[in-house]
Amino acid sequence: MTKIFDAIDFAQRAHSGQFRKGTHIPYIIHPLEVMKILYQYTDDENILIAAILHDTLEDTEVTENDILQHFGSDVLSLVKSATEPEKDKSWEERKQHTLEFLSQTNDKRVLLLTCADKLNNINSIINDYNQIGEELWQRFKRGKEQQKWYYSSLAQIYLSKEKDNPLFQQFYQNVMQFFQ
């Protein structure tokens, strides 16, 4: 458990001053919620640590070497699997890359980690939509239809991998109910 607390401290420092899109919610809440979701499905400490660190490569100054030195190669590999490469690419290219990667992987740990991340994201979208309505879509680089395409595609991929997995089912249900 000490390594999990170390990861929380590491991620808190890395995400210091960052907030969730369009809110005053400290960003660190998101990785902690992803870890909490995963904790219901696994006790694999490296997946839980990767959940806490999953956005550090993408959204902070943290390097792969920083993660490798502090948490090891397995955690680094998991974090990289949840990281969009090449931030200079268009939104569509980055999302298509994610969809292709997830379609091709059969690594259950990667699928659990990425699905927990996406589940927390869609739950946040649903909660924010219930508070502010259509104004929500202005927070995103792409609007409702593009978000619907992306999340629906993800839901299909996760369910196709393991239709009886309760995490994948929950994600699928939340996406389909919200975007119906």
ABEGO torsion letter per residue (X at the ends): XAAAAAAAAAAAAAABGBBBBGBABBAAAAAAAAAAAAAAABABAAAAAAAAAAAAAAABABBAAAAAAAAEAAAAAAAAAABBBGAABBAAAAAAAAAAAAAABABAAAAAAAAAAAAAAAAAAAAAAAAAEAAAAAABABBAAAAAAAAAAAAAAAAAABAABAAAAAAAAAAAAAAX
